């Protein structure tokens, strides 16, 4: 017997909600919407990249914490019902993560996180178009799109299509033109300066 939603949920109510199916959800206009399950390559890349970034932050004393599959509260207009995204990797400020450790509520991005990483799958337009606009509006400082299997449209990853990492960085209230990385290009990130990773090394994490 699965739980049903009879009225729109707040973000906090949604985090505590469980329909009993074991599925993952996002919140759309107050209503939980089920997500499709990622494939094994997608899952491996997320897990390995998240672990790498967490170790990198600890070893270099960077003020961030990397966590996978966390809910993000999106920005809404007055009168709108609440919305969320479940991002592949969320880069939290360390002080915010420590604050949440003192609470009993679910760990989630209640406030805009410094960074978000999405690993592209078949529904690539969500990552390159919809989420891009949502994260820009939210004020996420750095949004990284990892397209390890070249799912995206040619206007984003070129022709012929090839695996690509795209990084958007906030300037004021808008994202600057993206930085694009392929093959042996070394990643240039403001959150992780001097990180010794090439695009190919990240793609290899899926294999």
N, C-alpha and C positions, 0 to 999 in steps of 0.2 A: 504494500500500500504506500504510494508516494504522496508526499505532502503537496498541496496546491496553494497558490497565492490568490487570496480573495480580494486584496487591496494592495496598492503600491507600497513597496518597502523603502525605508530610509537606507542609507549606506550601512549604518551600524546594524540595523535589523537584518539586512541581507547577509552580512558577515556571520551572523549567528544562525541564519536559516539553513536548513538541510532538508532536501526532499526525500532522502533515504535511498536514492538511486546510485550514489557513488559518483555521479557525473560532476563535471566542473561547469561553472556558470559565470556569466557576466551580468551586470545589471543594466537594463535598457528601459528608461522611463519608469523606473520603479519595479520592473518585472524581470525576474531571473530568466536568462536566455542560455540554453545549454551550448557548450563548446564541443567541437569535434576533437577527438584524441589525436595527438601528434604521432608521427611514425617514429621508428626506433632511431633513425639517423638524426632527426630533429631533436629528439629527447637527449641523445648522447651529447650533441653539440651544446645544448643549453647547460647540462650538468657540468661538463668539463670546462666550458668557458666561465661559468659562474664560480667554480672552485678556483680556477686560475686567477680571476680578478680578486677574489677574496684573499688569496695568498699574496698577490701583488700589493694590495692595499696594506696588509699587515707588515710585509717586509719593508715597504717604503714609507710607512707611517702616514698613509693618506687617510683623510678624514671620512672614509666611506665604508659601507658594508654592502656586499653584493648578495642578493637573495633571489631565488628563482620562483616563478609562478606565484606572484603576489598581486593582490587586488589594488587598483589605483582608483581613487575617487576623482572623477572628472569634473570639470568646471561646468556649471549650469547657470542659465539665466533665472532671474527671479520668477517664481511660480512654476518652474519646470520640475519634473520628477527626477530623482537622482539616477546617475549613471556611473558605471565603472568599467574598467578594462582589467583583465588578468594578464599582465605582461609576462613575457618569458623570463626576463631578468630585470630586476629593479635595483638601481644603485641608490641606497638610502644614505643620508647624512648620518655619520656615526652617532652624533648627539641625539638625533631623532630616534634611532634604533635603541639607544640606551634608555631613552625616555619610555619607549614602548615596553621595554623589559620590566619596568616597574608596574605595569598595568596588567590586568587580567583579560582585557579585550584582545581580539584577534590582531595579529601583526599585519599591517597593511599600510599603504601610502595614503594616509588621511590628508596630508599636505603634499604639495608638488615635490617629487623627489628630484635630486640633481640629474639623474640619468635613467634612461630606459633603453633596453636592448630587446628588439623583436627579431626572431628567426623566421624567415619567410617560408610559407607553405603554399599550397595551391590557391588559397584565397589572398593572393599577393596584393590586390588592390586595397585591402584593409590596411596593410602595413605602409604602403607607399602613398596612399591618399587619405583615407579616413583617419587613421591613427596619427598620421603626420599633423593634420589639422587639429586634432584633439590635444595632442601633446604640446603643440605650439601655443594653443589657446590656454592650456594649463600653466605654461611657463616652465616646462622641463628644459633644463639648461642644455643637455646633450641627448640627442636621440640617435641611436645606432641601429641600422637595419642590416642584418646578416643574411644575404641571399646565397646560401652555399650551393644550391642546386639550380641557380639561374632561372627561377620561376618568374621573375618580374618582367614587365613590359620592356620593349626595346628602348623606349624613351628614358628609362631609368638605368638599364644595365647595358645598353648598346647592342649593336648588331655586327657579327653574330653574338647571340647571348652568351655570357660567361659569368661564372660566380663573382659576386661583387659585394663589397661592404660600403654602405653609404652612411655618412655621418652628418647630421644636421646640428648646428650650434646656434644658440639663441644670442641675438644682439638686440638689446632693447626688448621689444615685444614680438619680434619676428625672427624666423630662422634665416640665417645667411644661406647663400647658394651652397649646396652640399659638397662635401669632400668625398671623392670616390676612390676606392682602393681595390686592386686586383692583383693576383699572382704574388710577386715578391715585393709589392708596395708595402712599406712599413706604415703601420697605423699611426695616425696623428690625432690624438685625443686631448682635449683640454682637461678632462677629468683625470686621465691617466697619462700625464706627460712622460715622455721617454719610455713608454711601455715597449718592451722588446718583442713585438709580435708583428708578423706580416699577415696579409690577408690569407695567404695560402695556409699558414699555420693554424689559423682559426677554422678554415674550411676542413682541415685534416681532423679536427676534433669531432667531426660527424662520422668518421670512418672507423 
